Amino acid sequence: MSTDVVVRRGAVRGATALRGRGSWRPTPYQVFGGLFWLVMTLAHWRIPLCCDAGQHAAVVERLRANLFHPRHPMADLPGAGSPYYSPYAVAQGAFARLTGLGGWAVVRLSGPVNLLVLLTGVGRFARVLTPRRWAPVLCLFAMVLLWGTERAWWSGYLGLMSMTGNLGYPSTFAIGLAFWAWAFTGTRAAGTGGLVRYVGPSGLRSWWGYAALGALYGLILLVHPITSIAAVLGAVAFVAGGQRGRRPAVAGRWLLTGAVALLVAYAWPYFDVFALTGDRSVDAMHERLYEGMPGHFWLALTGVPALWLRARRSEGHGWRDPLVLMFALECAAVAYGWVSGHYTYGRILGLTLVPLQFALGVELAAPRPWGPGRRLLGAAAAACALAGFLTVQAGAVVPRSLDPLGFDQPPRWPTYDWAARHIRPGEAVIADGYYSVHLIAGYGPDLAAPAWPDPALDEAERLRRLAAVRAYLAPSSTRAGRTAVARRYHVRWLLLTRWRRVPEEATVVAWSRETGEVLARIGPGPGTRTGAAAGAGAGAKDGAGAGAKAGAVVRAAR
């Protein structure tokens, strides 16, 4: 690995002074990064949004309705204290109010913007690690291909497959900011073995520069708190591994960075981010992150030899190399999550692979001729990248119509436009389908029982609501019991799967041929009462018997 390279920004001399720095030529990363942005944007747009996208679209809808005092993202309750109302979400809400776009459209349009922040951050971070021109390209492809041979679909995971679904999420934006923050931290912590030190405007090392860096870390904390843990651990790795000086002024500048980060987070008026430290409401759902880890991540172990080489080279700082320290610290945080039961810490598993992937990219960007060891490492990396692409990632960028091998495709969830057009924003719905529970709030309606925990709603109260919904939908429920639940939570609508019998007091107003689900209104309204006939009819998607009967009932209800 090369030693430190100093890049000086000075005046242009000689013949080139007459025309600046000469003709512009794109770098390899600008070419491949631009192509990657285009391909992944199209991949992101070609499939329906799914999974957590309903929650994020719901957040935009609530902010579009009231930017300064939004309701709870999924329930007819106050939204004060909800961590979903981050600066990122408020910016989305303001954009929605200015343009008139709905939550789903804003989340989809956020995808290419977030990807641009991520790609530019990756490029800047790689250039801080090494001046090798091809290193950012190799780091990028290692980051999106070297995961495992089993699909890992989580927010914050940067494999090709998961990126098709989560590009529009706040986690992707926060990770892009984290790469930028690491790059700026590495620039200031000059002296790290192998780092490119930029000697330019004094603002790079001024007190104001450190304060601005602190504001960036504070923003990451507000946008996606769990990503901020990995971001801070990376910052500690760069400062501890790269800072040679021990002058009080140097320590004071880093203390300023930390103080500004905390101040920015503290000053945010929508929620108290520090109150989340003791919240364990989402730990249970994240226990699955620790299951099947070898199958999800083993291809990234190709970077272990490259990380080991960084640790033993004498021209660097050995085990104080920032990528080595970053990997150790993030592994420790993940292990703490497993031992303590705070499984939410497993959300940084995706960023824990970054030191391995980027160490490998930097190592393979070395100029030729290569020795036997590097050739063997390159061959292993290429084989693992191909294995990852063919087993998991290919379906993200190869449409089914062009797929000769039958790659696994991203999930395709149904849409609920057909139901949402009948429900006014803020009206409460009881839904019993997995898809509908996660998506319908993104169109503006509320759920009687929110699908996800949220500090804005006491978890005990959310569980009571879930129990009430289960009692409402139980076959043994009575009309009086159902009426009591509907009145308590102001329920106006039922969105039921084709296996569920429509209650006698409900009126069907719409029916989906795609899923067989039924939308029914509770209480008086125009239409024909359905009873068991509509419930049975909803069980057939496109049949002539029961399905045709349900279709006739819906037409009559309209």
N, C-alpha and C positions, 0 to 999 in steps of 0.2 A: 504494500500500500504506500502511496506517495506521502511524503512529508508535507507540512503546511505550505500552502501556496498563498502568496499575498497578491491581491488584485488591487492596483492603485487606479484611482480615477483622476486623471490629469488632463491637461490641455492637449488638443490634437495638433501634432506637428507635422511638418513636411507637406507633401503634395496633397494629402488627404484633408488638410486643414481647409482647403477651398470648397470641399463638398462633404463636410462632416466626416463620418467614419467609413465612407465608401458605400457601396451597394449593400442592401440588407439581404442576408441569406438566412432562411429559417434553420433553426437547430434541429437535430433529429427528434428531440422531444416535442418541439412545436409541431412537427409534421405528424408523428405518431400519436401524440396527445390530442391533436385536433381531430384525427380520424377516429380515435377512441371515443372522444366526446360525441361525435356525430353518430357512431354506431350504437353507443349505449343510450343516447337520447331516443333514437328510433326504437330500440329494444324496450325501453321504459314506456314509450307511448303505445306500443302495439298490443299490450295486454291490459285488461281491466284492472284498476287498482283494487287491492285486497288488503286483508289482514288489518294492521294498525292504521291504514290509510283512512278508515272510517272515523277513527278517533280524531285524527289530525284535521280532516275535513270538517268535523263537528266543531272543533276549536275555531276554525276560520269562520264558520257560520255564526257562532255566538259573538265573535268580535265584529263581524260585519253588522250584526244587529245593534251592538252597543260596544264601542271600542274601549270605553273607560270603565264600564261596570258590566262585564259579560256574565251571563249566567253559567251555571255548571255545564261542562261540555256535553253531558249526556242525560242530565236530569233536570226537572223543573225546580231547581234549587239555586241559591246564590252561588256564584263561582269564586268568591273571594278566597284566596289561599291555594288555588289550583296551580301547580307548577307547570301546567300546560300553557299558561299565559306568559310565555317568555318573550324577550325582545324580538326573537325570530317570528313567533306567532303574531305578535302585535303588528309587526311590519306586514305580514301576510294579510291580516285583517284590514289594515289601512289600504293596502292594494286592492282588496276585494271591494271596499267601500268606494274607492275612486273609479274602479272599472266596471262595477256591477257584476263581476264574475262570482259564481258560487264557490263553495268550499272545495268541491272535487276538482274544479278547473284550476283553482289556485294551487292545490297540492300537486297536480300534474305538471303545471308550468314551473313549479319550484324545482323539479327534478334536474333539468339542464342547468339551472342557476347553481344549485348545490354541487353538481358535478364539476362545473367550472371552478368553483372555490376549491374543491378537493384536488383537481388536477393541477391547478397552479400551486397549491400548497405542497403537493408531492414533488413537483419540479423544483421548487425553491428549497425544500428540505434536502433533496438529493444533492443539489449543488453546494449546500453547506457541508455535506459529508465528503464530497470529492469534486475535483474539477473535470473528471472524465466525462466527455460529451455524451456517451451512450449510457451512462449510469442511470439517469432518470428514466429512460425507456425501459431498461432491464428491471429497475425497481418497480415500475408500474406493472409490468406483466407478471413479475413474481408476486406482487400484492394481490392481483385478481385471479391468479391461477393456482398458486401453491397453497391449497387448503387441505382437502381430503378427498376421499373417494365416496363419501356419503354426504348428501346435501345438508348443509347447515343454513337454515333460513331464519335469520334474526336481524333485527334492526341494529345497525352498526357493524355488521359483517360485510366485508368488501370483496367477496367473491363475485364473479360475473353474475351468477344465478341470483343471489340475494340482492345484488344491486338493481336488478330490473324492478324489484318491488319497493326498495327502500330509498331510492334516490330522492324522493320528494319529502323525506322525513327530516325532522330537526337533527337527528343523530348524524346524518351525512354532512349537513352544514357544519355541525360542531366538530366533526373529525377533520374536515377541511381546514377550519380555523386552528385546530390543534397542530396540524402540520406547519401552518404559517407561524404559530407561536414557537414551536420547536426550532424552526429555522432562525427566527429572530433571537431566540435564547442562545442558540449555538453561535451566532455571529457575535453576540456580546460576550459570551464566555470564551473568548479567543484563547488559543493555546492548546486546544484539544488536538491530539495526534490525528493527522489526516484532515483536519478541518480547513476549509477555505476561509481565510480571514479577510474581510473587506475593510480596507483602509480608505475611507472616503469622508463624506461630510461629518462634521463633529456631532451632528444630531443623532447619528447612529449610536453614540456612546454617551449622550448627554443624559442628565437627570430626567428631562422630558421624555426621552426615548424609553427609559426604564418605566416611567409612569404609564406611557402608552401601552407598553407590553403588559403591564399589570391590568390595564383596562381590557385588553384582549383576553387574558385569562379569566377575568371576571365575567366577560360576555360568554365564554365557553361554559362556565359554571351555571349561568342562568339558562342558556339554551338547552343544555343536556348535562345535568349534574353528574351522571355516571361517567360520561366521557371526560369530564374535567378531572376525575381521579387519575386516569391514564395520562392526561395532558400534564398534570402537576408532577407525576412521577417521572415523566420524560424530562421536564424542566429541571428537576432535582438531579437527574442523571447528567445532563449537560453542564449544569453549574458545578457539581461535585467533580466531574471528570475533566472539565475543560478549563476551570479557573485556576491559573497558576498563582496569581497574586493573593495576598491575604491582607491587603490594606483595608483600614476601616472604611474608606470611601467606597471600595468595591462592595463590601458587605452591606453598607448603607444603601447602595443602589438596589441591591436585590431585596432588601427589606422594604424599600419603597415599592418595588414591583408587587410584592405580596400584599402590602397594605392597601394599595390602590385596587387590587383584585377583590379583596374583601369589602372595601368600601363600595365598589360598583355593585357587587352582589347585594350588599345590605341596603343600598338606596333604592333598589327596584321595588316599586309600589304594589305590584300585583300579587306577590307571594313572598314568603320568608324561606329562602332556600336553605338556611341553616336548620330550620325545623325538620328537614328531611333526614337528618343524620340518624335519628332514632326511629324512623318509620320503617316497620318491617312488613307492611301490608302486601308488598309485591315480591317478597322473598320466595314464597312458596312456588309461584309460577316460574321462577327462574332456576329452580333446582334442576330442571331438564337440561340446562346449559352444561351441567357437569356430566350428563349421561352421554355415552357414545363419543367422548372426546377424541380417542384415537382415530376413529373413522372420519371425524370432521376435520382433523387438523394434521394428520401425520405427514402429508406431503411437505408441509412447511419445515419439517426437520431437516430438509436438504440444506437449509441455511445454517445449521449448527456448525459444520466445519468452517464456514466463512466467519462466523462469530468467534469461534475458537482461535482462528488465525489472527483476528483483530486483537484478541486478548493477549496473545503471546509475542506480538511484534514489538521490538525494542524502540522503534522510532515513535511509536504512539505512547499511550499511557498504560499499556497493558490492561489489567483488569479494571482500570479506571476509564476505559474507552466508554463513551456515552451510550453506544448501542448495547454494549455488554451490561452496563449498569441498568439501562432501561429494561432490558429483558429480565434481569434478576429482580428488580423492584416490582414489575408487573406480575411476574410469576408469584412473588410473595403475596401480592394483593389478592390474586385469584385463589391461592391456597388458603388465605385468611377467610375468604368467603365460604369455602368448603368446610373448614374446621369450625367456624363460628356459627354457621347456619345462615349468614347473611349472603344468600346465594345471588343477590343482585350484583355483587362484585364480579360475578362471572360474565357480566355484560362487557367487560373490558378484554375478554378472551380474544376478540378479533384484533384489537390493537396490540395485544401481547405478541402476535406473530410479526408485527412490523419490524422489529430489530432483526429477526431472522431473515425476512424477505429482503430488506434493504441491505443488510450485510452481504447477502448473496449477490444482489444486483451490482453493488460496488465492486465486489471481487471479480465478477465476470466481465466488468467493463475495463479491466486492465489491458493495456496495449499488448499486442503479440510481439515476439513469440511466447507462447504459454509453456510452462513446464508440465510434466506428466500429472502432477496433482491437480492443477487448475483445469487441465483438459478432462480429467476424470470427473471433477466437480461439475464442469459445464455439461458433460454428457448426462450425468445424473439429474441435473436441474432440467434439462430439455426433456428427458424421459418422464420425469415427475410432472412437469407442466403439461405434457401431452396427455398423460394419464388423468390428470385433474380435468382437463378440457373435455376429454371424451366421456368420462364417467359422470360428471356433474355439471360442468359449466357450459357445454356446447349449446344446449337447448336455449340458453339465454339470448344468443345472437343468431341462431340458425332457426328460422321459422319452420313450422311443421311442413309447409308446402315445399320447402327446399331441402328437407331432411332425408338423406338416403339411408340412415341407420336407425332411426327411431329414438333420438335422444329424448331424455326426460325434459319436459317443457315446464316453464313457470306455472304456478297455479292460476286457474281461470275461475274466479268467483263470479257469481251472477251480479247483475246490477238491479237496483230497486227504484229506478225512475218511474216505473209503472205504478208503484205504490205511493211514492213521495208526492206525485202530482195531486193526490187526493187529500193529503195531510198538510195542514197549515203548520208553519214553523212554531215550535213551542208546544204543540199538542202531544200528549203522552201516548205511548204505544206499549203494548205487551207483545213481545215476539218470542217464539220458541225455537227458531232455527239458528244454527251456529253462524251462518253467513249473515242473516238478517240482524241478529243481535249486535254484530260487529260493524255493520255498514249503515243501517237506516238512520242513525243519528247524524251521519255526515250530510244528510239532505236537509237538516233543520229540525225534524221531530225530536222529542225527548223519549227516553226509555223509563218505564216505571222502575226498573232495576238496572243501573249501569253495569256494563260488562267488565269494566276495569276499575281497580281501586284508585282512589284519588283523595289526597289529604283534605280537599275541600268538602268531602262527605265522609263522616265518621264511618269506619269500616264496619262497626257493629250495626249501624243503620243500613248500610248497603246489604249486609247479609240478611237483615230482617226483610228488606224489600225482595231479595231473591227468594226467600222462603214464602213470602206472600204470593209472588208470581207462580211458584211451583204449586201452591195450594189452589190458586185460581185455575191452573191448567190441569189439575188432577182429575181423572175420570170420576172420582167420587164427590167432586165439588157440587155444592148446591147453588141455585140461582141467588139466594140471599147472601151466601158467602162471597160469590163473585161480585155482586153489586157492592158489597162493603169494601172489597179491595179496590174496585174501580173508583169508588168515591174517595177513598183515602188518598189515592195517588193520582186522581184526576185523569184517569185513563179514558180515552175516547176511541182508541183503535186497537184491533187485534191483527197481528201479522203472523199467520199460522202455517205450518208445514202441512203437506198433503196427508200426513198420518193423523193429524189432530182434528177432532170433531169440533165444529163451530158451535158455540153455545146458542141456545134457543133465543136469547135476547139480542143477538148480534145480527147485523144485516150485511151481506156481502156486497162490496162495491167494485172489487177488481180481482183479477185472477191471472197468474203468470203461467203461460204455456211452457216457459223454460224450466221452471222448478215445481210447478203445481201448487205453489203457495197461494193462500187466500188472504186478501185484506178485507176486514169486516169492521163496520162501525158499531159501537156500543151505544144504545139509546135510540130514541126516535129519529127517523130520517127517511127519505124517499127510498123506495125499493121494495123488494120482496123478501120476506123472512126465509132463511135457508134451512135451518135445522139440520137434520142428519143427511138430507139429500145433497146439500152443498158440500158438507164435510166429506161424503163419499165421493162426490164428483171431483173434488180437488185432488183426490188420490191418483187420478189418471192424467198424464201430461197431455196426450193428444189422441185419446181414444174416441171411439164413436159412441159408446154407451154412456158410462158415468161421466166421462170428460165432456161429452157434448151436453149432458144435462147441466153440468156446472157452468159451461159457457152460456147456455140459455138463461140460467139464473142471473149471471153477471149482466147480460144484456138487459134483462128485465129490471135489474137494480139500477142501471144507468138511466 
